[in-house]
């Protein structure tokens, strides 16, 4: 149980007992990890529930996971029981006294995002994360998150039907993540999760086929950490004047990783693939952050956010 006041974070008005957030898709609908001996929900400041759509989805055919060098590819396909089942059957079973729970909204049209958000608004959920990396079926399958105007339309539609904090999950698979962030802020986003997975592929050379039945999938894990750090840094430049918080995520598996993301501009840090490495890593990372705070005479974890000191000279050429 984490009760260290130095680790507490105010994220969009939510009082988190720790800056650690368990990411969507890695902990199911929030109750799976209670089965692991030694794990406590209070070790995490918040838990993001699995991506939820309007209607139930079976997801993609297998294989849906593939291990890669320093990472993992996934193409689960948003398998979920649908928003009504989540609200009526799953949420009542969660212990909201232990941690904060964040819904993850997905859809294939703006209207679907809006309706799923509306149904979560009338529930005990603490905040809503918008997964804008889904393909828009009305625009030929182009992902909402790769088009700033489409991203803003989704955020605006969700904003109209909820007063809950809206966290927009930004994709790294786009041309200008800063412009997208600006558009989402103007549309009503309260916070960001940076980044979602990087698209990739794995090949079986014996069959000459992709390992994933979907052919491609989202790459997560330590392999994407340098990309994620840069994207958090870029989005933080946009968010800082507006005091909009960021959940930094992408390859965090240890204390040093978490501290790097905080320094780069994140107010909280997300654990995803790292939970597959070590399901009980939250305790160790919390302890490590507290030790770093002590060693550097800092008042609390919030003092780490945005503390990165850039070199005074930069070049576009590496």
Backbone bond lengths (Angstrom), bond angles and torsions (degrees), N, CA, C in turn:
res aa  C-N    CA-C-N  psi(-1)  N-CA   C-N-CA  omega(-1)  CA-C   N-CA-C  phi
1 X - - - 1.461 - - 1.522 109.66 -
2 X 1.325 116.92 127.80 1.455 120.60 -179.27 1.525 109.91 -97.09
3 X 1.341 116.29 117.53 1.460 120.06 176.90 1.522 111.15 -129.30
4 X 1.341 116.44 24.68 1.458 122.45 -179.83 1.530 108.27 -78.76
5 X 1.319 117.41 113.73 1.465 120.84 -176.94 1.523 112.38 -63.46
6 X 1.340 117.31 -23.03 1.466 120.62 -179.12 1.526 112.16 -69.76
7 X 1.322 117.20 -17.69 1.461 121.30 -178.16 1.525 112.95 -96.96
8 X 1.316 117.47 -1.77 1.458 120.56 -176.72 1.529 111.26 -73.38
9 X 1.327 114.60 140.75 1.464 121.85 -177.00 1.527 109.12 -131.06
10 X 1.316 116.60 136.77 1.465 121.82 171.48 1.524 106.66 -97.25
11 X 1.321 115.74 109.27 1.467 121.47 -176.79 1.527 108.40 -116.86
12 X 1.316 116.21 104.12 1.471 121.79 -178.28 1.524 111.54 55.57
13 X 1.319 115.96 36.91 1.451 119.95 -179.93 1.512 114.75 86.65
14 X 1.338 116.88 -8.24 1.463 120.95 176.68 1.516 109.12 -86.09
15 X 1.320 116.70 129.90 1.460 121.38 178.98 1.529 108.95 -87.69
16 X 1.334 116.45 105.47 1.458 121.63 -179.68 1.524 109.74 -96.40
17 X 1.330 116.57 134.99 1.464 120.49 179.64 1.524 112.32 -76.21
18 X 1.324 116.15 -11.88 1.468 122.31 -179.04 1.521 108.30 -154.76
19 X 1.333 118.66 153.70 1.467 119.76 176.17 1.524 113.03 -76.22
20 X 1.322 117.94 -1.93 1.460 121.15 -176.95 1.521 111.26 -83.40
21 X 1.335 115.50 132.38 1.458 122.58 178.09 1.524 107.97 -124.35
22 X 1.329 117.18 127.53 1.462 121.17 176.90 1.524 108.31 -84.26
23 X 1.331 115.96 125.99 1.459 120.41 -166.27 1.521 114.52 -84.74
24 X 1.319 113.81 154.18 1.456 122.08 -178.25 1.528 111.47 -59.10
25 X 1.330 114.90 136.84 1.450 120.69 178.49 1.506 114.18 92.20
26 X 1.337 116.70 -12.69 1.469 120.47 -175.93 1.527 112.93 -106.27
27 X 1.327 116.66 -13.29 1.470 120.65 -179.75 1.522 111.12 -132.45
28 X 1.327 116.59 25.29 1.455 120.20 178.08 1.521 111.57 57.80
29 X 1.333 115.78 -130.43 1.459 120.64 178.60 1.526 111.70 -106.00
30 X 1.335 115.57 32.20 1.455 119.83 167.63 1.502 116.74 92.95
31 X 1.341 118.52 -11.23 1.453 118.65 -177.73 1.533 113.33 -106.66
32 X 1.330 117.30 -11.70 1.458 120.23 -176.11 1.528 112.50 -61.68
33 X 1.340 116.91 -38.25 1.462 119.65 -174.26 1.532 112.71 -75.48
34 X 1.325 117.07 -13.84 1.463 118.99 176.67 1.530 110.75 -68.36
35 X 1.319 116.50 -14.18 1.467 120.34 179.25 1.525 112.22 -81.54
36 X 1.336 116.73 -12.27 1.462 120.57 -176.90 1.520 109.23 -88.61
37 X 1.322 116.52 120.68 1.457 120.43 -178.81 1.528 110.30 -61.22
38 X 1.316 115.20 129.86 1.463 120.30 178.39 1.506 113.87 97.02
39 X 1.356 117.54 -9.51 1.465 119.42 -179.38 1.519 110.19 -92.67
40 X 1.318 116.09 138.46 1.453 121.90 174.61 1.509 109.18 -128.80
41 X 1.328 117.60 135.46 1.462 120.72 177.55 1.527 111.82 -59.75
42 X 1.334 116.80 -24.55 1.454 119.96 -179.15 1.526 112.26 -72.92
43 X 1.331 117.39 -10.02 1.464 119.88 175.13 1.525 110.67 -73.85
44 X 1.327 116.66 -16.25 1.467 121.67 178.36 1.521 108.89 -113.88
45 X 1.330 116.08 138.75 1.454 119.64 178.35 1.514 112.66 -69.33
46 X 1.340 115.95 -31.19 1.466 120.37 179.92 1.518 109.31 -156.96
47 X 1.314 114.93 157.83 1.460 122.17 177.56 1.522 108.50 -128.30
48 X 1.333 116.20 124.19 1.467 121.58 176.36 1.526 108.95 -88.86
49 X 1.313 116.12 123.82 1.452 120.25 -179.79 1.527 110.99 -74.43
50 X 1.322 115.22 164.74 1.458 120.95 -178.00 1.532 110.80 -62.10
51 X 1.310 115.95 148.34 1.454 121.29 179.13 1.522 111.78 -52.09
52 X 1.333 116.56 130.98 1.462 121.60 -173.70 1.521 110.43 -123.96
53 X 1.319 115.62 134.16 1.463 122.52 179.09 1.534 109.46 -112.78
54 X 1.326 115.98 175.46 1.467 120.17 -177.58 1.529 110.80 -66.70
55 X 1.302 116.94 -47.53 1.458 122.53 179.76 1.528 110.01 -107.67
56 X 1.336 117.90 158.42 1.471 120.47 177.36 1.526 111.28 -60.78
57 X 1.331 115.55 147.28 1.464 121.19 177.15 1.521 109.41 -133.12
58 X 1.340 116.27 138.98 1.459 120.96 177.24 1.521 112.35 -85.48
59 X 1.326 116.18 -17.04 1.457 119.64 -178.87 1.513 112.58 84.84
60 X 1.335 116.04 -173.87 1.460 121.60 -176.62 1.526 111.56 -80.44
61 X 1.332 114.67 162.38 1.461 120.18 173.81 1.530 109.49 -70.84
62 X 1.339 117.56 154.22 1.474 119.85 175.61 1.528 110.33 -73.96
63 X 1.330 117.17 159.44 1.459 127.67 -2.38 1.529 111.23 -72.81
64 X 1.357 115.13 142.06 1.457 119.83 -178.29 1.527 112.16 -116.77
65 X 1.330 116.80 -7.24 1.457 122.66 177.20 1.517 109.78 -131.95
66 X 1.318 116.20 146.23 1.457 120.62 176.07 1.530 109.35 -149.05
67 X 1.321 116.56 125.89 1.464 119.91 177.42 1.523 109.74 -77.87
68 X 1.321 116.27 137.89 1.452 122.02 178.31 1.523 108.80 -127.76
69 X 1.319 116.89 175.99 1.456 120.58 177.31 1.532 109.42 -61.67
70 X 1.334 115.91 118.44 1.468 121.84 179.78 1.521 113.52 56.27
71 X 1.316 117.11 33.16 1.452 117.44 178.70 1.512 113.67 -177.43
72 X 1.315 114.88 -168.48 1.456 121.90 -177.41 1.522 109.32 -149.94
73 X 1.330 115.90 138.28 1.458 121.92 173.06 1.524 108.90 -100.21
74 X 1.331 116.35 138.53 1.460 118.35 174.95 1.522 110.27 -136.53
75 X 1.313 114.26 145.19 1.467 121.78 174.50 1.520 106.52 -143.96
76 X 1.336 115.34 62.12 1.460 120.91 -176.16 1.521 111.28 -66.27
77 X 1.318 116.86 -37.71 1.459 119.72 178.54 1.513 114.17 86.31
78 X 1.347 116.33 27.87 1.469 121.81 175.09 1.525 113.42 57.72
79 X 1.330 116.85 42.72 1.454 119.54 174.63 1.526 109.08 -62.01
80 X 1.339 116.71 124.50 1.461 121.26 179.75 1.523 109.68 -166.32
81 X 1.335 117.44 160.56 1.464 120.03 -175.66 1.521 114.69 -84.32
82 X 1.337 117.94 1.41 1.453 121.01 -177.51 1.512 111.74 94.23
83 X 1.322 116.64 153.01 1.460 121.51 -171.18 1.526 113.15 -63.06
84 X 1.326 118.18 -37.68 1.460 119.43 -178.20 1.525 111.32 -63.00
85 X 1.333 116.74 -41.48 1.464 120.57 178.68 1.520 111.05 -66.11
86 X 1.332 116.61 -38.20 1.469 120.22 179.31 1.521 110.36 -64.04
87 X 1.338 116.35 -46.80 1.469 120.68 -177.42 1.527 111.60 -67.96
88 X 1.329 117.22 -42.31 1.472 120.41 -173.37 1.523 113.33 -84.46
89 X 1.344 117.14 -34.37 1.462 119.55 -171.42 1.524 114.33 -109.26
90 X 1.332 117.55 -33.04 1.461 120.03 -173.47 1.521 112.20 -93.94
91 X 1.325 118.23 -49.71 1.467 120.79 -176.32 1.538 112.91 -57.51
92 X 1.339 120.04 -39.90 1.471 119.08 -179.91 1.527 113.85 -62.36
93 X 1.334 117.26 -18.89 1.467 120.97 -178.56 1.529 112.84 -88.91
94 X 1.337 117.66 -10.12 1.458 121.19 -177.16 1.525 110.87 -85.01
95 X 1.329 115.27 145.86 1.458 120.88 -179.97 1.527 109.19 -94.65
96 X 1.330 116.18 97.43 1.452 121.28 -177.02 1.530 112.32 -75.72
97 X 1.317 117.86 -5.06 1.467 120.47 176.29 1.527 111.74 -81.58
98 X 1.332 116.44 -14.50 1.457 121.15 -176.14 1.527 113.42 -90.09
99 X 1.322 116.52 -36.37 1.463 121.13 -175.85 1.520 108.46 -162.16
100 X 1.326 116.35 176.27 1.460 121.30 176.48 1.534 108.38 -93.10
101 X 1.329 116.49 144.12 1.460 121.41 178.27 1.527 109.74 -117.05
102 X 1.336 114.93 131.12 1.462 122.41 -177.04 1.525 108.79 -115.82
103 X 1.324 116.80 123.99 1.464 120.60 176.45 1.525 109.16 -76.60
104 X 1.323 116.47 148.84 1.464 121.92 175.99 1.522 107.70 -116.62
105 X 1.330 115.49 115.16 1.461 121.74 -175.06 1.525 110.64 -99.52
106 X 1.316 115.84 129.04 1.466 121.42 178.11 1.523 109.19 -129.75
107 X 1.331 115.84 158.97 1.450 119.06 179.72 1.512 111.92 -172.13
108 X 1.318 115.77 170.21 1.466 120.52 179.20 1.524 111.59 -114.42
109 X 1.351 116.49 0.12 1.461 121.54 173.35 1.528 107.69 -143.41
110 X 1.315 115.95 159.55 1.467 120.33 176.68 1.523 109.77 -60.11
111 X 1.316 116.35 -39.17 1.460 121.26 -178.61 1.535 111.08 -62.72
112 X 1.338 116.62 -37.38 1.465 119.32 179.99 1.525 110.65 -68.35
113 X 1.323 117.76 -43.31 1.466 120.64 176.19 1.532 109.88 -55.98
114 X 1.308 115.76 -46.44 1.458 121.36 -177.58 1.530 111.22 -60.68
115 X 1.322 116.66 -45.71 1.462 120.33 -175.87 1.528 111.63 -70.26
116 X 1.319 117.81 -40.87 1.475 120.01 178.05 1.523 109.89 -63.61
117 X 1.332 116.67 -41.77 1.466 120.77 177.64 1.517 110.72 -61.92
118 X 1.320 117.19 -43.22 1.472 121.53 -179.94 1.529 110.93 -59.09
119 X 1.322 116.42 -41.39 1.467 119.30 -177.98 1.537 111.00 -72.19
120 X 1.325 117.60 -32.84 1.457 119.26 175.70 1.532 111.09 -72.16
121 X 1.318 116.91 -28.33 1.462 119.89 -179.23 1.526 111.07 -61.18
122 X 1.318 116.33 -33.24 1.459 121.12 178.54 1.527 109.75 -93.97
123 X 1.329 116.01 55.52 1.468 122.54 -178.11 1.519 108.69 -152.92
124 X 1.335 118.79 173.08 1.470 121.24 -179.26 1.533 113.99 -76.17
125 X 1.328 118.43 -0.86 1.465 121.49 -173.44 1.530 110.52 -56.60
126 X 1.347 116.92 145.66 1.465 121.78 -174.68 1.525 113.68 -87.79
127 X 1.316 117.43 -28.07 1.465 121.85 -179.17 1.519 108.05 -161.62
128 X 1.322 116.11 168.04 1.462 121.20 -178.00 1.524 109.63 -129.68
129 X 1.328 115.14 124.80 1.462 121.59 175.84 1.522 108.39 -99.93
130 X 1.328 115.81 131.54 1.463 120.70 -179.33 1.522 108.87 -101.82
131 X 1.326 115.92 116.47 1.461 121.02 178.73 1.525 108.62 -89.41
132 X 1.332 116.12 92.46 1.468 119.80 -175.63 1.522 113.02 -89.48
133 X 1.329 116.77 17.87 1.466 119.73 176.43 1.520 112.07 -89.44
134 X 1.335 116.82 3.53 1.463 120.51 -179.43 1.532 110.86 -76.89
135 X 1.337 117.53 150.75 1.471 120.18 179.60 1.518 112.31 -77.59
136 X 1.319 116.67 138.27 1.457 122.97 177.80 1.530 108.42 -86.24
137 X 1.332 116.38 109.46 1.465 119.53 -175.79 1.518 112.24 -66.29
138 X 1.334 117.30 -22.06 1.461 120.11 -179.79 1.530 112.65 -84.35
139 X 1.342 116.17 -7.01 1.466 120.01 -179.47 1.524 110.93 -122.86
140 X 1.328 116.28 35.92 1.453 120.67 175.02 1.510 114.82 71.58
141 X 1.330 117.32 20.55 1.461 120.29 176.48 1.511 115.23 87.95
142 X 1.328 118.00 6.10 1.467 120.96 177.28 1.525 108.90 -67.09
143 X 1.342 117.49 131.18 1.458 120.92 -178.44 1.521 110.43 -66.35
144 X 1.331 116.76 134.86 1.461 121.28 178.26 1.524 110.97 -53.71
145 X 1.334 115.65 -43.16 1.462 120.80 -173.53 1.503 115.61 -68.89
146 X 1.327 117.54 -13.01 1.463 120.38 179.51 1.516 112.34 -93.25
147 X 1.309 117.43 0.24 1.460 122.59 179.41 1.530 107.99 -128.25
148 X 1.335 118.78 112.34 1.467 121.47 -176.18 1.527 113.90 -56.05
149 X 1.328 117.30 -39.08 1.460 119.62 -179.98 1.528 111.44 -66.36
150 X 1.329 115.82 -41.77 1.459 119.89 178.55 1.522 110.98 -67.89
151 X 1.335 116.50 -38.10 1.466 120.56 176.95 1.519 110.24 -59.40
152 X 1.318 115.90 -46.22 1.460 121.22 -178.83 1.527 111.33 -63.83
153 X 1.320 117.05 -37.50 1.459 120.54 179.36 1.526 110.97 -62.96
154 X 1.319 116.42 -39.41 1.466 120.30 179.05 1.529 109.90 -66.81
155 X 1.333 116.69 -47.23 1.461 120.61 179.95 1.525 110.44 -60.28
156 X 1.320 116.65 -45.04 1.457 120.98 -178.72 1.532 111.25 -61.75
157 X 1.331 116.59 -41.70 1.458 120.99 179.92 1.525 110.85 -64.77
158 X 1.328 116.88 -40.99 1.468 120.68 179.25 1.522 110.89 -69.98
159 X 1.330 115.99 -37.76 1.461 120.54 -179.58 1.523 111.61 -61.09
160 X 1.313 116.94 -33.15 1.462 121.69 -177.37 1.520 113.01 -67.41
161 X 1.343 117.65 -21.14 1.464 119.54 -172.81 1.530 113.81 -117.18
162 X 1.338 117.20 8.84 1.459 118.26 178.13 1.526 111.32 -149.00
163 X 1.327 114.81 148.14 1.459 121.55 172.33 1.527 110.76 -103.90
164 X 1.334 115.83 -1.26 1.459 120.27 178.38 1.530 109.85 -69.00
165 X 1.348 117.51 153.27 1.463 119.13 174.94 1.531 111.14 -56.96
166 X 1.331 116.21 131.91 1.460 122.00 178.67 1.529 109.61 -104.72
167 X 1.322 115.74 122.37 1.465 122.03 178.54 1.519 107.68 -111.33
168 X 1.315 117.66 117.62 1.463 121.14 -179.22 1.523 109.69 -94.19
169 X 1.324 115.79 123.86 1.468 121.79 -178.49 1.528 108.65 -90.03
170 X 1.329 115.86 111.51 1.454 120.87 -173.36 1.523 112.47 -90.03
171 X 1.298 114.86 140.38 1.462 122.08 178.64 1.521 111.17 -88.62
172 X 1.345 117.82 141.65 1.460 120.43 173.88 1.527 111.93 -81.59
173 X 1.334 116.02 -8.94 1.465 121.38 -174.96 1.525 111.11 -88.74
174 X 1.335 115.97 53.84 1.459 120.99 -178.46 1.526 109.38 -145.35
175 X 1.314 114.96 165.58 1.465 120.04 -174.27 1.518 112.86 -74.04
176 X 1.337 118.08 -44.71 1.464 121.78 -172.59 1.520 109.55 -139.34
177 X 1.317 116.51 93.59 1.467 121.54 -176.05 1.530 111.47 -68.70
178 X 1.331 117.64 -28.42 1.461 120.46 178.53 1.527 111.03 -68.20
179 X 1.309 116.95 -42.54 1.470 120.07 178.86 1.520 110.09 -64.12
180 X 1.326 116.63 -40.61 1.457 120.64 178.45 1.528 110.00 -61.93
181 X 1.334 116.87 -43.70 1.464 120.81 179.55 1.526 110.94 -60.87
182 X 1.330 117.34 -42.75 1.464 121.17 178.65 1.519 110.64 -60.11
183 X 1.331 116.64 -43.86 1.470 120.50 -179.57 1.529 110.88 -63.70
184 X 1.324 116.43 -39.33 1.466 120.48 -179.10 1.530 111.32 -70.04
185 X 1.329 117.02 -35.84 1.468 120.46 176.36 1.524 110.02 -63.02
186 X 1.326 115.87 -45.48 1.470 120.12 179.39 1.524 111.36 -63.46
187 X 1.337 116.67 -28.58 1.469 120.88 -179.05 1.524 112.55 -83.42
188 X 1.349 116.83 -10.82 1.462 119.07 175.61 1.502 117.28 118.40
189 X 1.344 118.15 13.21 1.463 119.77 178.02 1.526 110.33 -70.39
190 X 1.343 116.38 134.72 1.465 121.53 -179.75 1.522 112.44 -91.13
191 X 1.338 116.30 -20.99 1.463 120.74 -175.86 1.520 108.80 -162.46
192 X 1.327 115.23 172.71 1.464 120.86 178.13 1.523 110.73 -132.41
193 X 1.335 115.12 151.33 1.458 122.84 167.17 1.525 105.58 -113.79
194 X 1.329 116.43 120.69 1.469 121.45 -172.40 1.536 108.40 -133.13
195 X 1.326 119.21 112.37 1.458 128.64 13.49 1.534 110.50 -126.42
196 X 1.332 114.79 170.70 1.444 120.25 166.84 1.535 107.67 -82.32
197 X 1.321 117.31 -178.15 1.461 120.76 -176.22 1.528 112.39 -68.10
198 X 1.325 114.55 158.55 1.471 122.65 176.20 1.523 107.95 -97.11
199 X 1.317 117.86 132.36 1.458 119.79 -176.58 1.521 111.48 -68.69
200 X 1.347 115.41 138.57 1.460 120.22 -178.65 1.517 111.96 -156.03
201 X 1.322 115.10 -178.43 1.465 121.64 -176.51 1.522 109.81 -147.68
202 X 1.322 116.26 149.72 1.460 122.52 172.73 1.529 107.67 -128.50
203 X 1.346 116.63 144.08 1.465 121.62 -174.28 1.527 110.67 -119.64
204 X 1.327 116.34 136.98 1.462 122.91 170.09 1.528 106.94 -94.41
205 X 1.327 117.27 107.96 1.466 119.90 -173.01 1.531 112.52 -71.52
206 X 1.338 117.44 -18.69 1.462 119.84 178.89 1.522 111.02 -76.01
207 X 1.306 117.35 -38.95 1.466 121.16 -179.85 1.526 112.54 -95.16
208 X 1.344 115.53 -12.21 1.465 121.94 -176.08 1.529 111.69 59.97
209 X 1.299 115.32 33.04 1.456 120.96 179.21 1.531 110.60 -127.40
210 X 1.329 117.20 155.69 1.461 118.67 172.14 1.528 110.39 -61.52
211 X 1.311 116.71 146.61 1.465 121.00 178.68 1.523 110.51 -65.50
212 X 1.325 116.59 -41.18 1.460 121.14 179.76 1.526 110.27 -81.10
213 X 1.323 116.98 136.26 1.452 120.31 178.30 1.520 111.33 -63.32
214 X 1.334 115.76 -27.96 1.470 121.20 177.87 1.531 111.97 -78.27
215 X 1.333 117.11 -1.09 1.471 125.85 -178.26 1.525 113.13 75.02
216 X 1.306 118.46 -42.67 1.456 121.83 178.93 1.520 109.94 -132.32
217 X 1.336 115.32 162.42 1.459 119.11 -179.56 1.510 111.12 -157.49
218 X 1.313 115.23 -179.82 1.458 121.24 -179.03 1.515 111.37 -89.87
219 X 1.328 116.89 124.40 1.461 122.37 178.96 1.520 109.74 -87.97
220 X 1.332 116.33 128.75 1.463 122.53 176.44 1.522 108.71 -131.35
221 X 1.341 116.03 175.78 1.458 119.90 178.69 1.513 112.80 101.93
222 X 1.336 117.50 -179.16 1.468 122.64 -174.76 1.527 114.49 -53.72
223 X 1.337 117.89 -25.88 1.462 120.62 -178.79 1.524 112.49 -60.23
224 X 1.332 118.12 -28.09 1.469 119.93 -176.31 1.527 112.98 -100.29
225 X 1.325 117.90 1.78 1.461 120.18 -175.16 1.532 113.34 -56.88
226 X 1.340 120.97 -46.99 1.471 119.31 179.64 1.525 113.10 -59.71
227 X 1.324 116.76 -36.33 1.462 120.80 177.47 1.521 109.74 -65.38
228 X 1.331 115.84 -45.59 1.461 120.90 -177.80 1.525 111.62 -63.50
229 X 1.332 116.90 -41.88 1.462 119.97 179.08 1.526 111.62 -59.11
230 X 1.330 116.29 -44.43 1.460 120.17 -179.94 1.522 110.89 -64.02
231 X 1.331 117.00 -41.47 1.465 120.23 -178.57 1.529 110.89 -67.31
232 X 1.336 117.61 -38.46 1.465 120.39 175.94 1.526 109.51 -62.01
233 X 1.331 116.67 -43.98 1.464 121.23 178.40 1.530 110.79 -58.59
234 X 1.333 116.61 -44.11 1.462 120.44 -178.76 1.535 111.45 -66.43
235 X 1.322 116.82 -45.06 1.469 120.22 -178.60 1.531 110.43 -68.17
236 X 1.329 116.87 -33.62 1.473 120.48 179.74 1.527 111.46 -61.10
237 X 1.322 117.41 -33.64 1.467 120.65 178.54 1.521 110.86 -62.50
238 X 1.316 116.46 -32.93 1.461 121.93 178.68 1.523 110.80 -79.80
239 X 1.323 116.55 -38.62 1.471 122.22 -174.04 1.524 113.52 -78.17
240 X 1.327 117.19 -32.20 1.475 121.15 -172.12 1.529 113.19 -54.89
241 X 1.332 119.92 -47.26 1.481 119.14 -179.53 1.526 113.31 -62.32
242 X 1.328 116.45 -26.64 1.467 121.00 -177.41 1.530 112.23 -97.25
243 X 1.329 116.50 -2.02 1.472 122.74 -178.05 1.528 111.34 56.15
244 X 1.323 114.91 42.71 1.462 121.45 178.89 1.529 109.16 -96.81
245 X 1.329 118.09 122.92 1.467 120.77 -175.05 1.524 113.57 -78.42
246 X 1.321 114.18 159.12 1.464 122.36 -178.60 1.522 109.71 -128.06
247 X 1.325 116.31 136.05 1.463 121.09 165.02 1.523 105.88 -92.70
248 X 1.323 117.40 111.60 1.459 121.18 179.07 1.514 109.86 -87.13
249 X 1.321 116.49 132.08 1.463 119.97 -175.26 1.526 110.63 -153.63
250 X 1.331 113.06 151.90 1.456 119.32 179.62 1.515 111.31 134.39
251 X 1.328 117.54 87.09 1.458 121.35 174.77 1.511 116.18 89.43
252 X 1.321 118.47 16.11 1.466 121.07 -179.52 1.525 110.05 -80.13
253 X 1.339 115.95 120.34 1.466 120.46 179.61 1.527 112.61 -130.34
254 X 1.345 117.86 -6.54 1.460 120.10 -176.80 1.527 110.14 -151.63
255 X 1.326 115.73 175.96 1.466 121.36 -177.81 1.523 112.35 -58.76
256 X 1.325 117.28 -47.43 1.462 120.12 -178.09 1.520 111.57 -58.37
257 X 1.332 116.73 -40.74 1.466 120.25 177.65 1.521 110.40 -58.52
258 X 1.330 116.05 -47.84 1.465 120.74 -178.09 1.520 110.99 -60.99
259 X 1.328 117.06 -43.55 1.466 121.12 -178.72 1.529 110.78 -65.28
260 X 1.319 117.56 -37.25 1.467 120.55 177.40 1.524 110.72 -59.05
261 X 1.332 117.02 -44.80 1.459 120.41 -179.50 1.524 111.45 -66.28
262 X 1.329 117.18 -38.15 1.457 120.19 177.14 1.520 110.50 -63.26
263 X 1.321 116.69 -46.54 1.462 120.76 179.17 1.519 111.71 -60.84
264 X 1.318 116.55 -34.75 1.458 121.25 -177.38 1.528 112.08 -72.57
265 X 1.350 117.40 -17.27 1.456 119.36 177.06 1.505 115.74 137.70
266 X 1.324 117.65 -3.21 1.458 119.85 179.84 1.524 110.95 -77.51
267 X 1.325 116.45 143.34 1.459 122.17 173.62 1.521 110.97 -91.46
268 X 1.338 116.02 -24.31 1.460 123.21 176.54 1.525 107.15 -142.06
269 X 1.324 116.45 163.25 1.460 119.97 -178.19 1.528 109.94 -129.85
270 X 1.336 115.31 141.24 1.452 120.69 -176.06 1.506 113.13 -101.42
271 X 1.328 115.59 136.66 1.462 122.33 176.28 1.516 109.18 -109.65
272 X 1.324 116.39 124.13 1.452 120.60 179.97 1.508 111.08 -127.96
273 X 1.337 116.15 -90.76 1.458 120.70 179.67 1.524 111.01 -59.59
274 X 1.321 117.81 -28.56 1.463 121.06 178.28 1.517 112.99 -58.41
275 X 1.350 117.47 -27.20 1.462 120.94 178.15 1.524 111.39 -69.03
276 X 1.335 116.75 -24.93 1.459 119.74 176.50 1.527 110.60 -75.74
277 X 1.345 116.30 -29.75 1.461 120.75 174.59 1.524 109.84 -68.54
278 X 1.326 115.87 -46.58 1.463 121.50 -176.38 1.529 109.06 -150.59
279 X 1.335 117.97 101.65 1.470 120.87 -177.65 1.524 113.97 -62.38
280 X 1.333 117.75 -17.70 1.458 121.19 -178.25 1.527 112.25 -108.76
281 X 1.339 116.72 24.42 1.467 119.87 -175.08 1.524 113.14 -71.18
282 X 1.343 118.24 -17.23 1.472 120.43 -177.34 1.521 111.82 -58.42
283 X 1.330 116.84 -46.43 1.462 120.40 -179.21 1.519 110.92 -58.14
284 X 1.329 116.15 -45.58 1.463 120.83 -177.55 1.535 111.07 -66.03
285 X 1.322 117.37 -41.33 1.464 120.12 -179.17 1.525 110.74 -69.16
286 X 1.320 117.49 -42.15 1.467 120.30 175.96 1.523 110.74 -57.92
287 X 1.319 115.97 -45.47 1.462 120.69 -179.78 1.521 110.98 -63.35
288 X 1.330 116.41 -40.33 1.463 120.75 -179.88 1.522 112.64 -66.32
289 X 1.328 116.78 -39.55 1.468 120.33 177.82 1.524 109.94 -64.83
290 X 1.329 117.10 -43.07 1.469 121.03 178.70 1.529 110.88 -60.91
291 X 1.321 116.28 -40.27 1.465 120.43 178.66 1.525 110.69 -64.87
292 X 1.334 117.03 -40.81 1.461 121.33 178.71 1.530 110.30 -63.68
293 X 1.314 116.72 -39.51 1.468 121.25 177.66 1.528 109.97 -60.38
294 X 1.329 116.57 -45.60 1.474 121.23 179.26 1.526 111.29 -63.36
295 X 1.327 115.42 -46.62 1.475 119.84 -175.39 1.521 112.68 -65.42
296 X 1.334 116.54 -23.06 1.464 120.08 -177.23 1.527 112.98 -111.34
297 X 1.331 115.92 14.20 1.469 122.24 176.45 1.533 112.45 52.54
298 X 1.318 115.62 44.28 1.466 120.96 179.10 1.528 109.66 -96.51
299 X 1.331 118.44 149.88 1.466 120.16 -179.70 1.523 113.35 -70.55
300 X 1.336 116.33 -38.62 1.461 120.50 -178.95 1.526 109.41 -167.60
301 X 1.323 115.85 -178.30 1.463 121.15 -175.41 1.525 112.03 -65.59
302 X 1.329 117.32 -27.20 1.465 120.43 -177.96 1.528 112.12 -64.15
303 X 1.326 116.92 -23.79 1.460 120.83 179.35 1.527 111.77 -69.33
304 X 1.326 116.62 -17.38 1.463 120.26 179.38 1.524 112.29 -79.07
305 X 1.332 117.03 -28.26 1.466 121.12 -174.58 1.532 111.65 -62.05
306 X 1.335 115.27 121.97 1.463 120.93 177.91 1.512 114.68 71.67
307 X 1.330 117.93 18.84 1.466 120.96 -177.27 1.525 113.38 -85.39
308 X 1.320 117.25 2.40 1.463 121.67 179.06 1.521 110.89 -60.74
309 X 1.322 116.84 132.98 1.464 122.06 177.10 1.523 108.75 -108.75
310 X 1.318 115.84 110.24 1.466 120.54 -178.09 1.518 111.34 -76.94
311 X 1.314 116.20 153.68 1.464 120.66 172.42 1.528 108.53 -65.88
312 X 1.303 116.73 148.40 1.471 120.72 -173.63 1.523 112.75 -74.54
313 X 1.306 117.56 -22.96 1.475 120.19 178.22 1.517 109.54 -115.30
314 X 1.326 115.92 132.45 1.460 120.82 178.59 1.511 109.17 -131.42
315 X 1.320 115.40 160.24 1.449 121.22 179.50 1.503 108.89 -141.36
316 X 1.308 116.14 147.02 1.454 120.26 176.83 1.527 110.46 -75.36
317 X 1.336 116.17 -12.59 1.471 120.38 -178.41 1.517 109.41 -100.66
318 X 1.328 116.39 129.35 1.469 120.57 -178.42 1.520 110.09 -104.89
